[in-house]
């Protein structure tokens, strides 16, 4: 299915409007609400089957943080 240039422009404008709305909604969301949402996601890790995929790069990440700490002399 092909769309016209005008339809493509209108489609793009709608998505830009949606993105702007989402951005504003995120900006207005309190830090408390964001932390509650994060806590809910973290509590769901096991049920969603994310535990294995999240832990796969954990050691690599710890090594990076340790290198950064040493480079900046942070305990």
HELIX and SHEET records of a PDB file:
HELIX    1   1 UNK A    5  UNK A   28  1                                  24    
HELIX    2   2 UNK A   31  UNK A   43  1                                  13    
HELIX    3   3 UNK A   45  UNK A   48  1                                   4    
HELIX    4   4 UNK A   51  UNK A   55  1                                   5    
HELIX    5   5 UNK A   58  UNK A   71  1                                  14    
END                                                                             
